[in-house]
Amino acid sequence: MRVRFAFLSCLILTACSSAIRPLAVPGESYDAVRPIVPARAAYKSIFSFGGTAGAVPYAGLVGVKGTLYGTTSTGGTGPGVVFKITPQGAEQAIYSFTGGNDGGVPIASLKYSNGFLYGTTTVGGGSANCGTVFRMTLGGAIKTLHSFKNNADGCTPEAPLLDVKGTFYGTTHDGGKQNGVGDGTVFKITTSGSEKVLYAFKGSRYNDAGTPVAGVTNLNGVLYGTTDGGGPKQDGTVYKVTLSGAEKVLHIFTGKDGNSPLSRLCLVNGIFYGTTSSGGAKNLGTVFAVGKAGVLKVLHSFRGADGAMPPLGGLVYYKGAIYGVTSAGGAKNAGTIFRMTLAGKETVLYSFGGGYDGVSPSGTLASVNGVLFGTTSGGGTNGKGTVYAMRP
């Protein structure tokens, strides 16, 4: 089953809620007048998108010297922006994409390295309209490093880049034609823009992985990742690829253990943790752990009340536990923030109310001075998404 990021924006806004609310107690829901007050800290929506500020962010944030940087998939004066925002909520769009040679519709988090931000766009970049890799100063001066050309080198990068000793690695969802198909690629690119395809996926026709949405994770010089397609039934895979381009499928999802993983793997003590956007006991997605040999264990199947449909982005390891978001489920079916032990005990930290506090969180959470920051792709005062802060 192929699942793309577009489903994240399809949730219907429900009742409005306060911009500052306490965390939800697992298994309980908010009263319309007086929320249930839990024992721990508060959630706060710090900014609502709209207009020239950008709109509909799917990407998580990256912290640089106390300031957060991110992207929106639309808004600004064209198809998306790069923005910066303080932890207190002062936001500024530092660049608006045009959809031309500079690209457009960025949905991946930025990567900070040696004074520059690096990122990808899913469209634009030339006649192929297959997206770009770009470099940007913290002040917003952009340089397009590479424009994808579809079957030649891939098309539609949707994941953040990975820095391995000064070289960046990433994935494209499509293109990279291999044996008559174009099921995406793993590529590498230098900071000067020299790009090379490491591996072009063959897809389900050849029982290979295919159509990656997620990026890759490095373990001892080998890249590990997931694809939302591939395998005999297009349920998705876990794969590895060496830096020289030798690929191997480690696990093929069956539905019972989840399908359509969209998130990058999170490495903790030699074990990878990830999510699937559907499948599992209730077909609402799972959290899983998988070793480098491909032995996979489902840690949790979402049930709806505790979240549903984990989106783009992925899990983050913070103070002994993993944290993540779901794009649906929870008290108002508007998504959740959750914490999980490495053994699989899940706790809902916040259940979105479906209004001013945000709808459908996406992207990986970012930590700044003990506070987790994230984005929602909908909701807020303008219905165009939010930036929020939460002290776990």
Buried (B, 14 or more C-beta within 10 A) or exposed (E): BBBBBEBBBEBEBBEEBBBEBBBBBBEBBBEEEEBEEBEEBBBBBBBBBBEEBBBBBBBBBBBBEEBBBBBBBBBBEBBBBBBBBBBEBEBEBBBBBBBBEBBBBBBBBBBBBEEBBBBBBBBBBBEBBBBBBBBBEBEBEBEBBBBBBBBBBBBBBBBBBBBBEEBBBBBBBBBBBBEEBBBBBBBBBEBEBEBEBBBBBBBBEBBBBBBBBBBBBBBEEBBBBBBBBBBEBBBBBBBBBEBEEEBEBBBBBBBBBBBBBBBBBBBBEEBBBBBBBBBBEBBBBBBBBBBBEBEBEBBBBBBBBBBBBBBBBBBBBBEEBBBBBBBBBBBBBBBBBBBBEBEBEBBBBBBBBBBBBBBBBBBBBBBBEEBBBBBBBBBBBBBBBBBBBBBB
